[in-house]
Amino acid sequence: MYTTKDRRVIGSYDNYADAERAVDYLSDRGFPVERVTIVGHDLQLVERVLGRVGYKEAMLRGASGGALTGVLIGWLFGLFNWIDPILASALLALYGLVFGAIVGAALGALAHWAQKGRRDFASIRVMLPSRYEVLVDSEVADQALELLNQASPIHGKHQSGV
């Protein structure tokens, strides 16, 4: 289990890239970065809606997933044909693509129908912290602060004197 006990905050940043840059700076100067942790605080769930999903879109998604699965399974089964594995793999991969696309499209349509109009849109969800803190083991925190303070203009807010 993760614990912040015996660790000190040496920097607080508004975005992950800045926290990552601080750790990279420490690493470049030979600091033992295995003693560093980046912690995100105040998580928010952000969901970006991409568009409406009808039967056509659901079937296309199902068909593409099914086709990929079918190709891989057909290709693997074709490899077990000892006489002509290349031809068998190609042929079974093609059959798998067609069969997988058909089954995938049918399952996509069935899943869309089962939702009965609920959640008929596509989206991407992501968890975003509002700030990031860089924590370091207490024994080496002063060393890390000293290194970061040398590059103060390019590295956010530091906890000097903590």
N, C-alpha and C positions, 0 to 999 in steps of 0.2 A: 504494500500500500504506500502511496505517495504521502510524504509529510514535509512541511516547511520548517519543522523544528530544527534548530541549529543551522539555519540558513538566514542570510541577510539580503534584503533588497538593495541592489546596487544601481538599478536604473528602472525608470518607468517610461514607457513609450506608447504613442498613440496608434501605431500600427506594427504589424509583425515584422515587416521588412527592416524597420529600424532596430528592433530587438535582435533580430538575426544578425544585422550588421555589427552590433555591439559585441555579440558573441564571436563572430568571425574576426573582429579586431583583436579580441583577447587571444583567440587561437593563433593568429598570425604572430603574436608576440610571445608565444610559448607558454601561455597560461594553461593550466590543466583544466580544459573545458569539460571534462567528465564530471566536474564538480559544479557545473552551471545548470540551471533550470530556467526555462521560459514558461511563465504562467499567464494565461489569459483570464481576465476578470470581467464580470458583468456581461455574461453571454446573452445574445439576442438570437432568436430564430428569424432568419430572413428568407422569405420565399418569393422567388421571382416567377411570375406567371408567364409562360411562353406562348400560350395560345389554347384554343378550344380543341378538344379531342372528340371526334365523332366515330362512327363505326369504321369509316375509311381509314382514319389515322390509327385506330386501335388494331385493325387488321394488318396495316403496313408494319407497325411495330412488331406485332406477333410474327408476321411472315419473315421479317429480317432476323429476329432472334432465332426462330425455328430453322431458317435456312443455314445460318452459321452453325448451329448445333448439328444439323443434319450433315453438312459437309464434313465436319470434324469426325463424327461417328462413322460416316461412310468411308472416309479416308483411312481411319484406323482399322476398320474391318477389312478393307482392301489390302492392307499390309500383310494380313495373315494368309493370303493366297501365295503359296510358295512358287508356283509355276511362272506366273507373270504378274508380280506385285504392282508394277507401275500402272499397267493397263487396268487391273482390277481396282486399284485405289482411285484412279481417275473416274472410272465408271461408277463405282459405288459412291464416290463423293458427289458426282452429278445427281445420281438418284437421291442421295441424302439431301441435297440442296432442294430439289423439287418437292420431295415428300415433307421435309422439315418446314418449307415455306407454306405448304398447304395446311399442315397440322397447326403451325404457329398462327396463321391467319384465322383459322377456325377458333383456336383457343383465345386469341385476342378479341375476337368478336363476342365470344361467350363471356369473357371477363367483363367487357364493356356493358353487355346486356345485364349481367348480374348486379352491376352497380346501380342500375335503375336511375340514371341521370345524376347521381351524386358524384361529385368530383369529376366532371367531364371536361377537365382542362389539364394541360401538362404544365409542370413547374419544376424548378430546381430549388431545393432547400439547402441552406448552409447556416452553421452556427458561427456567429461573429462576436468576439470579445470587443469591448469598448476600449480596453487598454491592455498592455502587456507589461509584466514585470520580469526583470532578470534577477534571479536569486542565485547566491553563491554560498557554499559552505562557509560558516563563520570563520574558520581558521584561515581562509585565504581571501576573505572579503576585502580587507584593506589593500592587498596587492592588486585585486581586480579594480577597485576604485581608483587607485593610483594610476593604473594603465589607462582607464577610461577618461580620467580627468586630463591626461596628456593630450587627448583628442577631443576635448570638450566641444569645440565648434561643430563637429559632425555627429556627435552622439547626444541625443536628447537630455532629459532631466536625470541627474545623478543624485544619489543619496549621500553625498559627502558629509562626513561627520555623523553618520548613523551608527 
